[in-house]
């Protein structure tokens, strides 16, 4: 891998695309083991420069200058100042809402332009996805001028709260507008709310506005521990080990192929996760995210606290070093800072423990409120996004694959008000030959096949589409980025609501655009529920697969589809079990 040249799969672009899909998936999955996405070093370097200058330097300089805690290079003077914490929080929300933090750039599927966010959300007519249909004044799926005004006002309110000088704490009055606009924008468009990480930052802003200093600090400790522990709990089960292996393979900070191969059972014959990957997942991941936060929350021993903080800082910096495909770099850097600020700047033994809030009822109420969506989301994942469920990067995601009939994908480029084109066309606009651009995008579906739900999704496609080899398959997490400006691994952002919104604007014929969509696994169930959606007809099949059946197969399914339990098909009033094609089901 060079600075400007990547590691392209060792295939002949002129003939590779004529091979059967399973052959292509095997080749690309094996290539991922060795090289990940194969991006040139220039790509992660771009992210490092962005984070250093836009977040660490510019953000810190602005925050410390306006908080009277500067200069920004005098870290010892400002690292434990509450108003610096508040303003760094506001600055992070601003960058996330602007679209230049998480899910930015080529690693997230944004090639040209590299920014989604504001290019979509400040443009009337783009697709808007409301979270709840019963909320008044949220009808429709088109962004209105009023939505744009709300969004721009939200950005302005965040900047204002950062820019107004403080001497100890941000004035609560300055936080009222960001909080209110957070909620208003989120009720109109769940994409914007999730992009701004409202499930975590909105409670923190409420604490800053409504609580005394001691209560605010303890509430913030409860919040960060719920985020950590929720993420740790979500890693129970069979999914997360299948995240670790491809994540390590994609890390530019792990150049050694030997280290990468250790995460697979027997490369190139068996690329299911090895015992090393399991150890990394459930000791370096699950155990750390559950045990260490509990230690930090209740420890009154300084050195034990220091050790816990150091471990959490290393944990977040490790995630940064892997450049995961959602690239939540700013979020991880903020959490590394928060670990230091909250638990070393305001240790429990100095009056900032869980029992030091002004009322035990307040403590219990905040804890219950913070736990509500994680508990509900793990029991009923269909009701709650995986982000409020605190399942960040746990591998247990709602996911989808999009399948287009020959030339049908080009219809997406006729979508009105869309500020970009299909990703394969973005790559060609950058000078990639058509075949190279197509193979590059097929690497993303090979990546999906290496995860647990990928085996199930491809199994449903293989069962339903006998002409699958002649169709174009796309990874929905990447593809929907070009339609709504953001995705973070959350299949709820590209479920049937998005399909219907696109269909109402473009008009695919039956069979031209097929979506196989799967919900996250409920924590107390052993199956995942899938749907087959024809954009022109709606849902045409529902069923389940056992997660245990998915994880025991190779990504390219050499033994054929995993067992599927078809529970409903279009035109059937009772459960059915059997084989069928999309064409037959649609009629």
Long-range contacts (C-beta under 8 A, 24 or more apart in sequence): 1-35, 1-38, 1-39, 1-40, 1-41, 1-252, 2-40, 2-41, 3-40, 3-41, 3-42, 3-45, 4-40, 4-42, 5-40, 6-37, 6-38, 6-39, 6-40, 6-43, 7-31, 7-34, 7-35, 7-38, 8-38, 8-436, 8-439, 8-440, 9-38, 9-439, 9-443, 11-439, 13-433, 13-435, 13-436, 13-439, 14-435, 16-435, 16-439, 17-435, 17-438, 17-439, 20-469, 21-468, 21-469, 21-473, 22-556, 22-557, 22-558, 23-556, 24-442, 24-446, 25-445, 25-446, 25-449, 25-458, 25-555, 25-556, 25-557, 26-554, 26-555, 26-556, 26-558, 28-439, 28-442, 28-443, 28-445, 28-446, 29-271, 29-446, 29-449, 29-450, 29-555, 29-556, 30-267, 30-268, 30-271, 31-443, 31-446, 32-246, 32-249, 32-250, 32-443, 32-446, 32-447, 32-450, 33-245, 33-246, 33-249, 33-260, 33-261, 33-264, 33-267, 33-268, 33-271, 34-249, 34-257, 34-260, 35-249, 36-246, 36-249, 36-250, 36-251, 36-252, 37-107, 37-250, 37-443, 37-447, 38-443, 39-106, 39-107, 39-252, 41-252, 43-105, 43-106, 43-107, 44-107, 44-252, 44-323, 46-105, 47-105, 47-107, 47-323, 47-327, 47-329, 50-100, 50-104, 50-105, 51-329, 51-330, 51-333, 54-95, 54-100, 55-91, 55-92, 55-95, 55-101, 55-329, 55-330, 55-333, 56-333, 59-88, 59-91, 59-92, 59-95, 60-88, 62-87, 62-91, 62-162, 62-163, 63-87, 63-88, 63-91, 63-162, 66-162, 66-163, 66-164, 66-165, 66-166, 67-165, 67-166, 67-167, 68-165, 68-166, 68-167, 79-337, 79-340, 79-341, 79-345, 80-341, 80-344, 80-345, 80-346, 81-168, 82-168, 82-169, 82-213, 82-216, 82-217, 83-166, 83-167, 83-168, 83-169, 83-170, 85-220, 85-338, 85-341, 86-169, 86-170, 86-208, 87-161, 87-162, 87-166, 87-170, 88-334, 88-337, 89-201, 89-204, 89-205, 89-208, 89-334, 90-158, 90-161, 90-162, 90-170, 90-178, 90-205, 91-158, 91-162, 92-201, 92-330, 92-331, 92-334, 93-158, 93-178, 93-196, 93-197, 93-201, 93-205, 94-155, 94-158, 94-159, 94-162, 95-330, 96-195, 96-196, 96-197, 96-201, 96-330, 96-331, 97-151, 97-154, 97-155, 97-158, 97-192, 97-195, 97-196, 98-155, 99-195, 99-485, 99-486, 101-328, 101-329, 101-330, 101-331, 102-195, 102-197, 102-326, 102-327, 102-328, 102-329, 102-330, 102-331, 102-488, 103-195, 103-326, 103-327, 103-328, 103-481, 103-486, 103-487, 103-488, 104-327, 105-327, 107-323, 107-325, 107-327, 108-325, 108-326, 108-327, 108-478, 108-481, 108-487, 109-325, 109-423, 109-444, 109-477, 109-478, 109-479, 109-481, 109-482, 109-487, 110-420, 110-481, 110-482, 111-423, 111-426, 111-427, 111-430, 112-420, 112-426, 112-427, 112-429, 112-430, 113-419, 113-420, 116-420, 116-481, 116-484, 116-485, 116-486, 117-195, 117-485, 117-486, 118-155, 119-419, 119-420, 119-485, 120-419, 120-484, 120-485, 120-486, 121-147, 121-148, 121-151, 121-189, 121-191, 121-192, 121-485, 122-148, 122-151, 122-152, 123-148, 123-417, 123-419, 124-148, 124-417, 125-416, 125-417, 126-417, 126-418, 126-419, 126-484, 126-485, 127-483, 127-484, 127-498, 127-501, 127-502, 128-188, 128-189, 128-191, 129-189, 129-190, 129-191, 129-484, 129-493, 129-497, 129-498, 129-501, 130-187, 130-188, 130-189, 130-190, 131-186, 131-187, 131-190, 131-193, 132-187, 135-187, 138-187, 138-188, 141-497, 141-500, 141-501, 141-504, 143-189, 147-185, 147-188, 147-189, 150-181, 150-184, 150-185, 150-188, 151-185, 151-192, 153-177, 153-181, 154-178, 154-181, 154-182, 154-185, 157-181, 169-208, 169-213, 170-208, 172-208, 172-209, 172-210, 175-205, 175-208, 175-209, 176-209, 178-205, 179-205, 179-206, 179-209, 190-385, 190-492, 190-493, 191-484, 191-485, 191-486, 191-493, 192-486, 194-385, 194-387, 194-486, 194-488, 194-490, 194-493, 195-485, 195-486, 195-488, 197-331, 197-387, 199-373, 199-385, 199-387, 199-388, 199-390, 200-227, 203-369, 203-370, 207-366, 212-358, 214-351, 214-352, 214-356, 214-357, 214-358, 215-357, 215-358, 215-362, 217-342, 217-346, 217-352, 218-352, 218-353, 218-354, 218-356, 218-357, 218-363, 219-357, 219-366, 220-338, 220-342, 221-296, 221-297, 221-342, 221-343, 221-352, 221-354, 222-297, 222-354, 222-363, 222-366, 222-367, 222-370, 223-370, 224-293, 224-335, 224-338, 224-339, 224-342, 225-293, 225-294, 225-296, 225-297, 226-367, 226-370, 226-371, 226-374, 226-390, 227-335, 227-390, 227-392, 228-289, 228-290, 228-292, 228-293, 228-312, 229-289, 229-290, 229-293, 229-294, 229-390, 230-374, 230-389, 230-390, 230-391, 231-289, 231-390, 231-391, 231-392, 231-393, 231-394, 232-285, 232-286, 232-287, 232-288, 232-289, 232-290, 232-293, 233-290, 233-374, 233-378, 233-390, 233-523, 234-378, 234-389, 234-390, 234-391, 234-392, 234-394, 234-396, 235-281, 235-282, 235-285, 235-286, 235-289, 235-394, 235-395, 236-286, 236-523, 237-396, 237-521, 237-523, 237-547, 238-452, 238-547, 238-548, 238-551, 239-394, 239-395, 239-396, 239-451, 239-452, 239-453, 239-521, 239-547, 239-551, 240-281, 240-282, 240-285, 240-286, 240-394, 240-395, 240-396, 241-273, 241-277, 241-278, 241-281, 241-282, 241-395, 242-272, 242-273, 242-395, 242-450, 242-451, 242-452, 242-551, 243-281, 243-393, 243-394, 243-395, 243-451, 244-273, 244-277, 244-280, 244-281, 244-285, 245-271, 245-273, 245-274, 245-277, 245-450, 246-447, 246-450, 246-451, 247-322, 247-324, 248-277, 248-280, 248-322, 250-322, 250-323, 250-324, 250-325, 251-321, 251-322, 251-323, 252-323, 253-321, 253-322, 254-322, 270-554, 271-450, 271-554, 271-555, 272-551, 272-552, 272-554, 284-315, 288-312, 288-315, 289-315, 296-339, 296-343, 297-348, 297-354, 298-348, 298-353, 298-354, 299-348, 300-347, 300-348, 300-349, 300-353, 301-349, 302-347, 302-349, 305-343, 305-344, 305-347, 305-348, 306-344, 308-343, 309-339, 309-340, 309-343, 309-344, 312-336, 312-339, 313-339, 313-340, 319-393, 324-393, 325-447, 325-477, 325-489, 326-393, 326-487, 326-488, 326-489, 328-392, 328-488, 378-522, 378-523, 379-522, 379-523, 379-524, 380-522, 381-519, 381-520, 381-521, 381-522, 382-519, 382-529, 385-490, 385-492, 386-489, 386-490, 386-492, 386-520, 387-488, 387-490, 389-520, 391-520, 393-489, 395-451, 395-452, 396-452, 396-520, 396-521, 397-453, 397-489, 397-490, 397-491, 397-520, 398-490, 398-491, 398-492, 398-495, 398-517, 398-518, 398-519, 398-520, 399-448, 399-451, 399-453, 399-454, 399-457, 399-476, 399-477, 399-491, 399-517, 399-518, 400-457, 400-476, 400-477, 400-491, 400-494, 400-495, 400-515, 400-516, 400-517, 400-518, 401-445, 401-448, 401-457, 401-458, 401-461, 401-473, 401-474, 401-475, 401-476, 401-515, 401-516, 402-473, 402-474, 402-475, 402-476, 402-479, 402-513, 402-514, 402-515, 403-461, 403-465, 403-468, 403-471, 403-472, 403-473, 403-474, 403-513, 403-514, 403-515, 403-516, 404-471, 404-472, 404-474, 404-512, 404-513, 404-514, 405-471, 405-511, 405-512, 405-513, 406-470, 406-471, 406-472, 408-472, 408-508, 408-512, 408-513, 409-472, 409-474, 411-506, 411-507, 411-508, 411-512, 411-513, 412-482, 412-483, 412-502, 412-506, 414-506, 415-483, 415-502, 415-505, 415-506, 416-505, 418-482, 418-483, 419-485, 420-482, 421-482, 422-479, 422-482, 423-478, 423-479, 423-481, 423-482, 426-482, 441-474, 441-475, 441-478, 442-473, 444-474, 444-475, 444-478, 445-473, 445-474, 445-475, 446-555, 447-475, 448-475, 448-477, 449-555, 449-556, 450-555, 452-547, 452-550, 452-551, 453-518, 453-528, 453-550, 454-555, 455-550, 455-551, 455-553, 455-555, 455-557, 455-562, 456-518, 456-528, 456-530, 456-545, 456-550, 456-562, 456-564, 457-516, 457-518, 457-530, 458-557, 458-561, 459-545, 459-550, 459-557, 459-561, 459-562, 459-564, 460-516, 460-530, 460-532, 460-541, 460-543, 460-545, 460-561, 460-564, 461-514, 461-516, 462-557, 462-560, 462-561, 463-561, 463-564, 463-579, 463-580, 464-514, 464-516, 464-532, 464-541, 464-580, 464-581, 464-582, 464-585, 465-514, 465-581, 465-582, 466-581, 471-514, 476-515, 476-517, 491-517, 491-518, 491-519, 491-520, 496-531, 496-533, 496-538, 496-539, 499-533, 499-535, 500-538, 502-535, 503-535, 503-536, 507-536, 508-535, 508-536, 509-536, 510-534, 510-536, 510-537, 510-586, 511-536, 511-582, 511-583, 511-586, 512-536, 514-582, 521-547, 527-565, 530-564, 532-582, 532-585, 534-582, 534-586, 537-570, 537-586, 538-570, 539-570, 540-569, 540-570, 540-582, 540-585, 540-586, 541-566, 541-568, 541-569, 541-570, 541-580, 541-585, 542-566, 542-567, 542-568, 542-569, 543-567, 543-568
